[in-house]
């Protein structure tokens, strides 16, 4: 469960990238050395995280993945205001459409 929460946290930290496929402008400041959760992990642990990630997303259709990106949960789970990111996703898409910037 903690691994899933970390993945969701990473997506939340970069919602513009997750939703629109582009980096935010301006770019956020880099984390100071030693502050990243991935620093210091050995190859074995990185491979475990990669495999967990594959299992989490494997077998999902493109439509389900798009839904997950917009909402932060899978379609089979009902939307609840406190844990569904759809409103924030819509606001980002609207802002993107107003600026006319390339993704």
Residue pairs with C-beta under 8 A, 6 or more apart in sequence:
3 49
3 52
4 56
6 37
7 53
7 56
8 72
11 18
11 69
11 72
12 72
12 85
14 23
14 24
15 85
15 88
15 89
15 92
16 22
16 23
16 24
16 92
17 23
17 24
18 69
19 69
19 70
19 89
19 92
19 93
20 92
20 93
20 96
20 103
21 103
22 101
22 102
22 103
25 101
33 39
38 46
41 49
57 65
60 68
60 74
64 74
64 75
67 74
67 75
68 74
68 75
69 89
70 85
70 86
70 89
70 90
71 79
71 84
71 85
71 86
71 89
72 83
72 84
72 85
73 79
73 83
73 84
79 86
96 103
